[in-house]
Amino acid sequence: MARDGDMLFSIITPSTGRRPKALQKAVESVETAARFAGLEREQVEILIGFDGVKGAPPKATYPVRTFNLPRDNDWGNGIRNILLGVAAGEKVIFLDDDNAIKPYALRLYLKHFDAEMIIGRADTQLAFDKPFLPEFDAGSLVRPGNIDPLCLCMSRSLVVDRCSGWRYQGRYEADYLNILDWHRRARSVTVLEDVVGVYDAGRSLDNKALSRRQMGLLDRLASERGVSPTELDRPLPRGLALA
């Protein structure tokens, strides 16, 4: 059970350093959720690991620690593992620099604090054809592509001590493999229907900072709608922009 004065939540955020506005939005979403949950400054920490660059720390009122790390270039896998090693919170939350958590997310997690693994839902309408993840259907809940780390609030003891942190570095399916391990080892799991985060919430805030997945998605949408990519906040490559 959560105790007053303890460090309750560690937010784990790998960042490319190319999306400062999106990162600021992600941090602000944590602060909004912390205030809504009535958390003190010493109960939440935001840990940001920059991937091979000297990143600019975002403005924040809650504690933020930034780490300029050697280039990982591995979808944030190695960076998440490093940040888990310095995390002090009883729970860890995985928040990429272009995502956001909902204002009531931390309050929900406090309500279910005794669960070692909490699985909420992520709004994925900006990123995928599916509006929400996970999908609740006849298939297994924990399967490839059905749960994003954004959906999770995890016991640090489970993740770090019993499962050796964020494993499977160098593998694209590391998200799924880690979640599968945690689900198998968790002594208690709570599944929520509430939406706890928004995927790609900061997608269009920084010019020319879209990921390949994001560019591909917007190109496909532009083709379907018969418009140019720029009308969907997809910046053109430098050469085409001057044509």
GUMARPA-257887 format. One record per atom (N, C-alpha, C, O): z, x, y; residue in one letter. Coordinates in steps of 0.05 Angstrom, whole numbers, plus 5000, padded with zeros to 4 digits. Example, Ala and Ser with C-alpha at 12.3 -4.5 7.8 and 13.67 -1.06 7.14 Angstrom:
BEGIN
515652644886A/515652464910A/515652644934A/516952854934A/514252574955S/514352734979S/515752585001S/516152685023S/
% end
This chain:
BEGIN
500050174976M/500050005000M/500050185025M/501350395025M/498550095046A/498450245070A/501150265084A/502650065084A/501850495095R/504450535109R/503950615137R/502050765143R/505650505155D/505450575184D/505650875187D/507451005176D/503950995204G/504151275210G/502551455192G/501951685199G/501651355169D/500051525151D/497151535160D/496251355174D/495851755152M/492951765156M/491651585135M/491751655111M/490551365143L/489551165124L/486651205117L/485951185093L/484951255136F/482051265131F/480851525141F/481351605164F/479151645125S/477451865133S/474551775131S/473651675110S/473151795153I/470351715154I/468651965149I/468852165163I/466951955128I/465352185120I/462452155130I/461051975121I/461652325149T/459052285162T/457352535162T/457952715178T/455352555145P/453452775147P/451452705169P/450652475172P/450552915184S/448652855206S/446653075207S/447253315204S/444152995213T/442053195218T/442253325245T/441053535250T/443753195263G/443953295291G/441653205308G/441653255332G/439753065297R/437352975312R/437652685322R/435852585335R/439952555316R/440252275324R/442952245339R/444652095330R/443252365362P/445852345376P/446552065385P/448851985385P/444551905393K/445051635401K/445851465378K/447751295380K/444551495355A/445251345331A/448051435322A/449651265314A/448651695323L/451251795315L/453451675333L/455551595324L/452851665359Q/454751535378Q/455351245370Q/457651155371Q/453251105363K/453550825355K/455150805330K/456850625328K/454750985311A/456350975286A/459251025292A/460950885281A/459851225309V/462651285316V/463951045331V/466250975326V/462450925349E/463450695364E/464050465345E/465950305350E/462450435324S/462950215305S/465550255291S/467050065285S/466250515285V/468850575272V/471150515291V/473150395283V/470850595316E/472950545335E/473450245340E/475750155343E/471250095342T/471549805345T/473049685321T/474849525324T/472249775297A/473649675273A/476549755272A/478249605263A/477150005281A/479850095280A/481649935300A/483849865293A/480549885323R/482049725343R/482449435332R/484649325335R/480449325320F/480649055309F/482749035287F/484048835284F/483049255272A/484949265251A/487749345260A/489649345245A/488049405286G/490649485297G/491549765289G/493949815287G/489649945284L/490350215274L/490850395297L/489550385318L/492850575294E/493450775314E/491551015310E/490151035290E/491551195331R/489751425330R/490251605306R/488351715295R/492751625298E/493451805276E/492851685249E/493451815229E/491751445248Q/491251315222Q/488351325214Q/487651235192Q/486551415232V/483651435226V/482651705235V/483251795257V/481051835219E/479652075227E/476652055221E/475951945200E/475052155238I/472152155234I/471252445231I/471552605249I/470152505207L/469252775200L/466252785200L/464952635185L/465052955217I/462152965219I/461253245212I/462253445223I/459453265193G/458353525184G/455453545193G/453753385183G/454753735210F/452053765219F/450553955200F/451554165192F/448153865193D/446554005172D/444854225184D/442554185192D/446054465185G/444554705194G/443954725223G/442354885232G/445254565240V/444954565269V/447654555282V/449654485270V/447654645308K/450054615324K/449954345338K/448654315359K/451254145327G/450953875337G/452853825360G/454953955363G/452153625377A/453853545399A/455853345390A/455153135379A/458453395394P/460453195386P/460152935402P/459752945426P/460352705389P/460252455403P/462752405419P/464852515413P/462552235439K/464852145454K/466551955437K/465451785423K/469151995437A/470851825420A/473751825431A/474552015444A/475151615425T/477951595431T/479651645407T/481951725409T/478551585383Y/479951655358Y/479151945351Y/477052045359Y/480752075334P/480252355327P/477552395313P/476952265294P/476052585324V/473552665312V/473552965307V/474253125325V/472853055283R/472653335277R/469753385269R/468653255251R/468453585282T/465653645275T/465553925262T/467054105269T/463653945244F/463254195229F/460354275230F/458654115221F/459754505240N/456954605240N/456554765214N/457454995212N/455254645195L/455154745168L/452454875162L/450454815175L/452355065142P/449755175134P/447854955125P/448754745115P/445355005129R/443354795122R/443554715093R/443554885075R/443854455089D/444054345062D/441354225053D/440454275031D/440154065071N/437553945066N/437453805039N/435553835024N/439553655033D/439853535007D/440953255010D/442753164995D/439753105028W/440552825033W/443552795039W/444652585035W/444753005049G/447652995056G/449553045033G/451953015037G/448553105010N/450253124986N/452353344989N/454753294986N/451453584995G/453353804997G/455253775021G/457553845019G/454253655042I/455853615066I/458053415060I/460353455068I/457453195046R/459553005039R/461753135023R/464153085027R/460953315004N/462953444988N/464753625004N/467253634999N/463653765023I/465253935041I/467253765057I/469553835059I/466253555068L/467953385085L/470153255069L/472453215078L/469553175044L/471653065026L/473853275022L/476253195019L/473253525022G/475253735018G/477153765040G/479353865036G/476453675065V/478253695087V/479453425095V/481053405113V/478553215082A/479452935089A/482452905083A/483453015063A/483852765101A/486752725097A/487452435092A/489752365086A/485552255096G/486051965093G/486551885064G/485552005045G/488151675061E/488551565034E/485951445023E/485551434999E/484351345041K/481751225034K/479451385048K/479851485070K/477151395035V/474851515047V/472551305048V/472251145030V/471151325071I/468851145076I/466451315082I/466651505098I/464151255071F/461751405075F/459951265095F/458951045090F/459551405118L/458051285140L/455951485150L/456651675164L/453451445143D/451351625152D/450951585182D/451751385193D/449651785195D/449551785224D/447751565236D/447751535261D/446251425220D/444551215231D/445450935220D/443950745223D/447750925209N/448850665199N/451250595217N/452050735235N/452450355211A/454750265226A/456450095208A/455449965189A/459050085213I/460749905199I/461349655216I/461149675241I/461949435204K/462449185218K/465249195231K/466949335221K/465649045253P/468149045267P/470548975249P/472749075254P/470148805229Y/472448725213Y/472748885187Y/474448815170Y/471149095183A/471049235158A/473749365151A/474749325129A/474949505169L/477449645164L/479749445159L/481549495143L/479649225173R/481649015169R/481448905140R/483448855127R/479048865131L/478548775103L/479648985084L/480948915064L/479049235089Y/479949445071Y/483049465070Y/484149515049Y/484349415092L/487249415093L/488349195075L/490349225062L/486948965075K/487848735059K/487748795030K/489348695014K/485948975022H/485649044993H/486249334988H/485049464971H/488149445004F/488649725004F/489549834977F/489150074971F/490749674961D/491749764935D/489549824915D/489949964895D/487149714920A/484949764901A/483850044905A/483450134928A/483350184883E/482250454885E/479350454894E/478350644906E/477850244887M/475050224894M/474549954905M/474949754892M/473649944930I/472949684943I/469949694948I/468849884959I/468549484938I/465649464941I/465049224959I/465448994950I/464049274983G/463249055000G/460149035000G/458849154983G/459048895019R/456148875021R/455148995046R/456549005067R/452749105045A/451449225068A/449049055076A/447448965059A/448749005102D/446348865113D/444049075113D/444149275128D/442049025097T/439849215094T/437249105104T/435049205096T/437248905121Q/434848775130Q/433048955146Q/430648925147Q/434249155159L/432649345175L/431349565158L/429749715168L/432149585133A/431349805117A/429749725092A/427849875084A/430349505079F/429249435054F/428249145053F/428848995072F/426849075033D/425948795029D/428348625022D/428248375027D/430448735011K/432848585004K/434648565028K/435148765041K/435548325035P/437248295059P/440048415056P/441148505076P/441048425032F/443748525028F/443948685002F/442548634982F/445648885002L/446449034978L/449449044976L/450749064997L/450549024952P/449148984926P/448148694923P/449048514937P/446248664905E/445448394897E/447248304874E/447748454855E/448148064876F/449847944854F/447947774837F/447347544844F/447247884814D/445347734796D/446247794767D/448447874762D/444447744749A/445147774721A/445248064712A/446348124691A/444248244729G/444248524721G/446948654726G/448748534738G/447248904718S/449649054722S/450149104752S/448249164767S/452549064761L/453149114790L/452549404798L/451249454818L/453449584781V/453049874787V/450549964772V/450650024748V/448349964786R/445750054775R/444250184797R/444850154821R/442150344791P/440750494811P/439750304833P/438450104828P/440250384858G/439250234881G/440749984889G/439949854908G/442849914874N/444149654880N/446649694898N/447349504912N/447849924898I/450149974915I/449650224932I/449050434921I/449850204958D/449750434976D/452550534982D/454350364982D/452950794987P/455550884994P/456750735018P/459250725020P/455050635036L/456050475058L/457750235050L/459350135065L/457250145025C/458649905015C/461549965006C/463049785000C/462350215006L/464750294992L/467050375010L/466650485032L/469450315001C/471950435011C/473350534986C/474150384969C/473750804984M/474750924960M/477451064963M/478051164985M/478951064942S/481451224942S/480651524942S/479051614925S/481751674961R/481151964961R/482052094936R/480752284926R/484352014926S/485352124901S/483452094878S/482952274862S/482251854876L/480251804855L/477851984859L/476952114840L/476751994883V/474252134888V/474552434886V/473052574873V/476652534899V/477052834902V/478452944878V/477653144866V/480752824871D/482452944850D/481552884822D/481453064805D/480752644817R/480052564789R/477052584783R/476252614760R/475352584804C/472452594800C/471152834813C/468652854814C/472753024823S/471753284833S/469853254857S/468053414861S/470353054874G/468853024899G/466052904895G/465552754877G/464252984914W/461552874913W/459853074896W/459253294905W/459152984873R/457753154854R/454653104853R/453652954870R/453353224834Y/450453194830Y/448753284854Y/446753154861Y/449653504866Q/448053604888Q/445353694879Q/444953794857Q/443353644896G/440553714890G/439153494875G/436753524869G/440453274870R/439153044856R/438952804874R/440952724887R/436552694876Y/436052464894Y/437752224886Y/438552074904Y/438452194861E/439951964852E/442952024852E/444451884838E/443852214868A/446652294869A/448452054877A/450652024867A/447451894896D/449051654904D/449851494880D/452251444875D/447851414864Y/448351244841Y/450151384821Y/452051264810Y/449651634815L/451151774794L/454151804802L/455951774785L/454651864827N/457451884837N/458751604836N/461051584826N/457451404845I/458551134845I/459151044816I/461250924811I/457351114798L/457851044770L/460351184759L/461951054745L/460651434765D/463051584756D/465551454768D/467451414753D/465551394793W/467951284806W/468551014794W/470950944790W/466550854789H/466950584778H/468250604750H/469950444743H/467350794735R/468350834708R/471250934708R/472850864690R/471951104728R/474651224728R/476651064745R/479051114742R/475750874761A/477550724778A/479450554761A/478650424742A/481950554769R/483950394755R/483950104766R/484949924752R/482850064789S/482549794800S/480149774818S/479649964834S/478649564816V/476249524832V/476249244844V/476749044830V/475749234870T/475548974884T/472748944895T/471749124909T/471448724889V/468748674898V/468848444919V/469948234913V/467748494942L/467748304964L/464948194969L/462948334965L/464847944978E/462247834986E/461847885016E/459647835026E/463847985030D/463548025059D/461748265065D/461648455049D/460248245087V/458548465096V/460348665112V/461548585132V/460348915103V/462149115115V/460649315132V/461849475146V/457949325129G/456449525144G/453549445148G/452549255136G/452249585167V/449449525173V/447849785169V/448349985181V/445949775151Y/444250005144Y/442050035165Y/440849835173Y/441650285174D/439650345194D/440250215221D/438450155236D/442850175227A/443550035253A/442650195277A/441950075298A/442550455275G/441650625298G/438850735295G/438250935308G/437250605279R/434650715272R/432850785296R/431650995296R/432750615316S/430750645337S/431950755363S/430650745384S/434450855362L/435750945386L/434851225395L/434951285419L/433951395377D/433251665384D/430251705379D/429251655358D/428851815400N/425951845398N/425252065378N/426452285377N/423352005361K/422252195341K/424352305322K/424352535315K/426252125314A/428352215296A/428552045272A/430552035258A/426351895266L/426351725242L/426051895217L/424752105217L/427351805195S/426951945170S/424251865158S/422951675168S/423452005137R/420851935125R/420951655113R/418951505115R/423251575102R/423451305092R/423151095114R/421750895111R/424451155137Q/424350965160Q/421450955171Q/420550735178Q/420151175173M/417351175183M/415551025165M/413850875173M/415851065139G/414250925119G/414650625120G/412750475118G/417150545124L/417750255126L/416450135150L/415149925148L/416650265173L/415450155198L/412450155197L/411149975207L/411250365185D/408350365182D/407450135165D/405350005171D/408850075143R/408149855126R/408349585140R/406649415138R/410549555156L/410949305171L/408749275192L/407749055196L/408049495205A/405949475225A/403349395213A/401849235225A/402749505190S/400249435176S/400249135168S/398149005171S/402449045158E/402648755150E/402348575174E/401148355172E/403248655198R/403248485221R/400748535239R/400348395259R/399148735232G/396748795248G/397348905275G/395848845294G/399449065278V/400149185304V/400349485300V/400249585278V/400649625322S/400949915321S/403849985314S/405649835320S/404350225302P/407050305296P/408850315320P/411250265318P/407750385344T/409450405368T/410650145376T/412750135389T/409349925369E/410449655376E/412849585359E/414249395364E/413349745338L/415749705321L/417649945324L/419150005305L/417550075347D/419350305353D/418850535334D/420650695329D/416350565325R/415550795308R/414150995326R/411850935333R/415351215335P/413951405352P/411551535338P/411751605314P/409351555352L/407051685341L/407351985339L/408852105356L/406152125320P/406152415319P/405052525345P/403452385358P/405852775353R/405152885379R/402152875384R/401252795406R/400452965365G/397652975370G/396452705375G/394652675393G/397252495360L/396252235364L/397152105390L/395751945402L/399552185399A/400552065423A/398952145447A/398852005468A/397552375446L/395952465468L/393052375466L/391452425484L/392252245444A/389552175440A/388751945458A/386451855457A/
% end
